[in-house]
Amino acid sequence: MAKAEADANRIQAESQIEITDLQKRALRRFVGEEGIKQSNMEAITRDAIPLLEDQSKPQNVEDDWIAAFFDKCRIVSDSDMQKLWAKVLAREVNTPGAISRRTLSLLADLEKTDAELFKRLCGFRWTIQEDIPVVLDVQHNIYNRENIGFSSLSHLESRGLIQFGNLAGFVRLKLPKTVTVSYFSRIVTLTFQLEADNPLEIGKVRFTRAGDELSRICGAEPVEGFFEYVYDVWAAKTLVPKRDIEQDAPGSAPKVGQL
């Protein structure tokens, strides 16, 4: 009986030693993972600081938003995605309420390739009373050369960034006789026939709320030739004067509608 009891004590002691080793390994893993997460958060914060405006008030950002932000971004190690998260942080600090917590959750699920594709789509963004990615014909080469087509737009819709109405498209209603619109820094005035209640086809795509919020900080750049493409579509509908092709040649005066 004494021998059996000693064997039982020995087995129990060995079991405790095994558990202790397991706990040590878990602790090492936890410390390592938390170190990486801390490094990620500090890198994002560091990238956000130069983007802050003089009048920004970090104290006005909700504590719950800050907690949600760092809970989502701490696992982001890719430097390009960290810069995107930094822009999100700076945007919210500069304009509290500009980025919703739902957008944070959506961004956390985005792959880097999704973010890059969305950035290319935002290169087609016009401001027509609101920011709108003007995609008039998904089969046109001007979109396809930027990898914007049916499949990519369907994918962005599945990610919650856009609404894709490939069949009917979207229309702005109840527009006044004249409307000033812009493509990045280039401004155009549309003139309709009626004094009020004019419609304007704006293409197959609209931003969701999350897409709209992210479109403002994604760093998109204008697509070469896209201003002229949309302008000519509107000129064919007599909404703007036709372009002077010679005037638009390299080295000529600014194009119609350009500041």
Phi and psi in degrees as a GROMACS rama.xvg file:
@    title "Ramachandran Plot"
@    xaxis  label "Phi"
@    yaxis  label "Psi"
@TYPE xy
-64.3941  -41.1166  ALA-2
-64.3418  -42.1388  LYS-3
-63.6804  -40.5604  ALA-4
-65.5127  -38.1169  GLU-5
-66.1206  -40.941  ALA-6
-62.5941  -40.2053  ASP-7
-63.7066  -41.9039  ALA-8
-64.1265  -39.747  ASN-9
-64.3811  -43.5565  ARG-10
-62.1052  -40.7813  ILE-11
-65.6359  -40.1018  GLN-12
-64.95  -42.579  ALA-13
-63.1293  -38.4368  GLU-14
-62.2276  -41.2969  SER-15
-64.1898  -38.0571  GLN-16
-64.1579  -42.6576  ILE-17
-62.191  -42.8936  GLU-18
-62.2762  -41.0713  ILE-19
-62.0116  -42.322  THR-20
-63.4432  -40.7821  ASP-21
-61.9549  -42.619  LEU-22
-64.404  -37.8466  GLN-23
-63.5553  -42.554  LYS-24
-64.7285  -40.1814  ARG-25
-63.4242  -40.0144  ALA-26
-65.6397  -42.8212  LEU-27
-61.7615  -42.8509  ARG-28
-63.491  -43.0346  ARG-29
-62.1193  -45.5254  PHE-30
-63.571  -41.2522  VAL-31
-63.4869  -45.1144  GLY-32
-65.7276  -42.0367  GLU-33
-67.112  -31.8394  GLU-34
-64.4118  -41.5268  GLY-35
-65.2709  -43.8826  ILE-36
-62.6125  -40.7436  LYS-37
-64.2812  -40.6396  GLN-38
-62.4107  -41.5551  SER-39
-61.9163  -46.2298  ASN-40
-64.1687  -39.4145  MET-41
-68.5949  -37.1545  GLU-42
-64.7916  -42.1458  ALA-43
-65.8017  -44.1759  ILE-44
-62.7559  -41.3565  THR-45
-63.1586  -40.3563  ARG-46
-70.3827  -25.3917  ASP-47
-78.6715  -29.4906  ALA-48
-57.0875  -46.2071  ILE-49
-65.238  -15.2227  PRO-50
-90.3115  -5.36557  LEU-51
-74.9247  142.468  LEU-52
-88.8589  158.906  GLU-53
-59.9338  -34.6661  ASP-54
-91.2061  7.22636  GLN-55
-64.859  147.977  SER-56
-130.703  87.4901  LYS-57
-57.0862  -28.5497  PRO-58
-66.7083  -15.4919  GLN-59
-87.1329  -7.76239  ASN-60
-76.993  132.971  VAL-61
-63.61  140.804  GLU-62
-60.4251  -39.3149  ASP-63
-63.7274  -35.7008  ASP-64
-66.7177  -45.4555  TRP-65
-59.7637  -43.9199  ILE-66
-62.2759  -43.7243  ALA-67
-65.4104  -39.3887  ALA-68
-60.2414  -53.2691  PHE-69
-72.6315  -25.9147  PHE-70
-64.9718  -34.7414  ASP-71
-84.2762  -38.2764  LYS-72
-86.97  -13.3352  CYS-73
-66.8866  -17.6784  ARG-74
-96.3252  6.05879  ILE-75
-89.8341  112.976  VAL-76
-107.404  -19.7072  SER-77
-67.5986  130.877  ASP-78
-64.3302  -38.1124  SER-79
-66.4507  -42.1316  ASP-80
-69.4042  -32.2501  MET-81
-62.1945  -39.3294  GLN-82
-64.7831  -36.353  LYS-83
-65.7622  -43.7039  LEU-84
-63.5166  -35.9334  TRP-85
-62.7436  -40.0145  ALA-86
-64.7084  -37.0063  LYS-87
-63.5251  -45.1744  VAL-88
-62.0241  -46.4391  LEU-89
-63.8384  -39.3326  ALA-90
-61.3092  -43.3723  ARG-91
-70.0922  -38.6264  GLU-92
-67.5304  -39.8217  VAL-93
-70.3233  -36.4798  ASN-94
-136.307  82.8886  THR-95
-53.2034  132.32  PRO-96
94.672  -3.06039  GLY-97
-74.2051  -27.3312  ALA-98
-119.83  120.574  ILE-99
-80.9466  159.37  SER-100
-66.7512  -29.712  ARG-101
-62.5801  -38.2152  ARG-102
-64.9516  -36.8665  THR-103
-60.8001  -43.1141  LEU-104
-64.4226  -39.9783  SER-105
-66.2159  -43.1072  LEU-106
-63.1737  -35.8249  LEU-107
-63.3989  -25.456  ALA-108
-92.6055  -4.40624  ASP-109
-78.2516  137.573  LEU-110
-81.647  162.47  GLU-111
-60.8789  -38.3057  LYS-112
-64.4916  -34.2725  THR-113
-63.3981  -44.9559  ASP-114
-63.025  -40.2103  ALA-115
-67.0959  -39.9528  GLU-116
-65.669  -42.1106  LEU-117
-64.1976  -38.5356  PHE-118
-61.5646  -40.4152  LYS-119
-64.9205  -40.1282  ARG-120
-61.1857  -39.0832  LEU-121
-67.2147  -13.9615  CYS-122
-67.5048  -12.9862  GLY-123
-102.434  16.3168  PHE-124
-80.8156  123.394  ARG-125
-107.756  154.826  TRP-126
-103.058  108.196  THR-127
-125.274  77.1068  ILE-128
67.4313  -19.2282  GLN-129
-153.711  164.708  GLU-130
-77.0285  124.998  ASP-131
-135.57  126.774  ILE-132
-77.0913  107.158  PRO-133
-82.4055  97.3812  VAL-134
-113.044  98.9123  VAL-135
-85.9526  -32.9602  LEU-136
-147.336  106.809  ASP-137
-65.7663  -13.6081  VAL-138
-96.8189  -3.05842  GLN-139
-71.8805  143.634  HIS-140
-61.7818  -31.0884  ASN-141
-63.133  -27.9292  ILE-142
-87.0503  -43.9458  TYR-143
-62.8687  -32.2454  ASN-144
-70.2658  -14.3249  ARG-145
-102.353  14.3313  GLU-146
64.6231  28.3851  ASN-147
-103.143  112.242  ILE-148
-154.262  -166.88  GLY-149
-59.1874  -49.5338  PHE-150
-67.1546  -41.8679  SER-151
-69.139  -37.3052  SER-152
-69.3482  -37.6969  LEU-153
-62.824  -37.4093  SER-154
-66.4205  -45.0691  HIS-155
-64.1035  -32.7311  LEU-156
-65.8612  -40.9469  GLU-157
-66.0042  -23.518  SER-158
-85.9347  -3.33314  ARG-159
85.1175  15.8331  GLY-160
-94.3252  -27.3314  LEU-161
-140.774  164.815  ILE-162
-105.949  131.542  GLN-163
-117.713  105.578  PHE-164
-104.64  77.2034  GLY-165
-65.3782  -30.762  ASN-166
-85.4754  -62.3938  LEU-167
-85.3077  -33.7106  ALA-168
76.5694  -174.001  GLY-169
-123.124  151.681  PHE-170
-134.953  133.976  VAL-171
-85.9438  129.355  ARG-172
-111.288  164.475  LEU-173
57.6407  40.4204  LYS-174
-82.9432  146.478  LEU-175
-72.0209  -178.904  PRO-176
-63.0043  -38.7454  LYS-177
-123.107  138.589  THR-178
-136.134  128.512  VAL-179
-92.0597  123.943  THR-180
-123.676  165.245  VAL-181
-147.613  150.912  SER-182
-123.151  101.659  TYR-183
54.5202  -115.842  PHE-184
-95.0866  4.67704  SER-185
-101.691  127.506  ARG-186
-113.67  139.184  ILE-187
-135.003  143.634  VAL-188
-108.225  119.635  THR-189
-89.3242  137.069  LEU-190
-122.178  118.331  THR-191
-96.4039  169.062  PHE-192
-77.1344  -39.3582  GLN-193
-86.3462  158.28  LEU-194
-74.1146  -24.6347  GLU-195
-159.007  171.894  ALA-196
58.3467  43.1955  ASP-197
-90.9122  140.905  ASN-198
-95.7755  153.57  PRO-199
-142.016  121.022  LEU-200
-70.2421  127.746  GLU-201
-114.906  7.63318  ILE-202
105.587  -164.16  GLY-203
-97.766  -3.50006  LYS-204
-132.787  141.721  VAL-205
-136.211  149.167  ARG-206
-74.2045  143.898  PHE-207
-76.2266  177.249  THR-208
-61.3728  -44.2406  ARG-209
-63.7123  -42.1942  ALA-210
-62.469  -40.0366  GLY-211
-62.8949  -43.3995  ASP-212
-64.9528  -41.233  GLU-213
-76.3212  -27.3955  LEU-214
-63.9752  -25.002  SER-215
-78.462  -15.6014  ARG-216
-127.108  8.90693  ILE-217
-80.0618  -12.0442  CYS-218
80.8123  27.8868  GLY-219
-66.1826  151.943  ALA-220
-123.276  153.051  GLU-221
-62.5463  145.964  PRO-222
-90.1159  129.999  VAL-223
-59.252  127.421  GLU-224
86.1112  -7.63269  GLY-225
-74.3948  -36.6966  PHE-226
-56.7592  -47.6895  PHE-227
-64.3869  -38.8752  GLU-228
-60.467  -50.7337  TYR-229
-67.6422  -40.1719  VAL-230
-58.2681  -43.5736  TYR-231
-67.0849  -34.7257  ASP-232
-61.7094  -44.467  VAL-233
-70.1262  -34.1228  TRP-234
-63.876  -36.9356  ALA-235
-65.1323  -23.0722  ALA-236
-97.6802  10.3286  LYS-237
59.8253  27.5839  THR-238
-84.1964  -23.3513  LEU-239
-140.645  159.135  VAL-240
-65.8984  153.713  PRO-241
-66.6694  148.336  LYS-242
-73.4717  149.892  ARG-243
-90.3995  104.612  ASP-244
-58.0441  -40.6357  ILE-245
-65.279  -37.1522  GLU-246
-65.5946  -29.1903  GLN-247
-85.1454  0.0716939  ASP-248
-67.9534  155.478  ALA-249
-54.3206  133.509  PRO-250
86.1357  -0.325711  GLY-251
-88.3547  -176.882  SER-252
-66.592  164.544  ALA-253
-55.6353  148.132  PRO-254
-68.9073  164.518  LYS-255
-57.9664  131.327  VAL-256
84.2982  -2.06904  GLY-257
-91.7619  136.847  GLN-258
